[in-house]
């Protein structure tokens, strides 16, 4: 069995995580992050989704996409970093989370 991957959280994503008050959705998010940690690039849809036009940013989809919570992440070397979270069930929050991920990704460029 291969070694698990490291999944880090951007400091701003940690603040977004703190705003997620539903224990069920938080547990679903942590389960999805754990799958990413264990499987890395072998994690496939419906658990992850590549964002069109977003170089290297992917969407982690807790509960196989059956929840509005999303984590936007990027691979950094052999590991991963969660850049931002979408925690509200509306398109505006998702678009804001993607924009935040785009802005934060430069923090992790080599």
N, C-alpha and C positions, 0 to 999 in steps of 0.2 A: 504494500500500500504506500502511496506517495505521501510526502510530508504536506501538511496543510499550508495554504497560502496565508499570508498576513493581510488582514483587511484593516486599514486605518480609517479614521473619520477626520475630515477637515474640521477645524475648530468651529467654523460657522455652521457646519452640518450638525455638530453636537448640540448647538443652541436650538436648531430646528427640531432635533430629536426630542429635546426637553419640552417642546411645545406640543408634542404628540401625547395626548392625555388618555387615549383608549388603551387599556392594558392588552386587549385582544389584538389590536392592530400593531402595537409595539412588539408583542410576542411574535406576530407573523413576520414583521420586518426583521427581527433578530434571527428567526428561523431561516429566512431567505439569505441573510448575510452569512449565516453558518454554512448554508449550501455553497455559497460562493467561496467561502474559506476552504471548504473541503474539496470542491470540484474544480475551482478556478476556471480555466478556459473550456473545460468539459461541461460546464453548466449551459444548458440549451433552452430554447423557448419551450414552454411558455414562461419559464422562470426569469429569463432575460430577453431583452429586445435591443437591437442595434438602432440607434436614432439616426435617421437619414439626414445627411448633411452636417452631422456633428462628429467631427474627426475624433475617434477614440472614446467618446462618451457613450455609455450604455445605460439602459434602464433596468433596474432590478425590480422584479414584479412579485411581491409577496402574494401568497395564496394563488399562484399561477395567474395573477392579474385580476383576481376576483375581489380586489379591494382598491380603494382610490389611493392608498399610500404607495409611494414609489420612492426609490433611492436612485440617484444618478451617480454613476461611478466611472472610474477609469483605471485601466491597468497601468501600473508604474513598475517597470522592470518585471520581476517575478511576483509582485504583490499588487494589491488594489487599494484605491482610496475612494471612500464615499465623499462626493463633493457637495451634494445638496439633497434635500428631501422635499417631496410634495406630500403634504399631509391633509390638504383640504380637497373635497370632492368637486373641484371646479377647474375649468380649463385655464383660467387666469393664474391659479396657483401652480399648475403644471408648467405653464410657459415661464413664470417667474423662477421656478426651480431649475429649469433648463438654462435660462439666462445666467443664473447664479453659478451653475456648474461650468458654463463657458468662461465666466470671469475667473473662477477659482482654479481652473485647470492649469493656468500658467504657474501657479505655486508649486506644481509638481513636475514641471518639464525639466528634463535633465540638462 
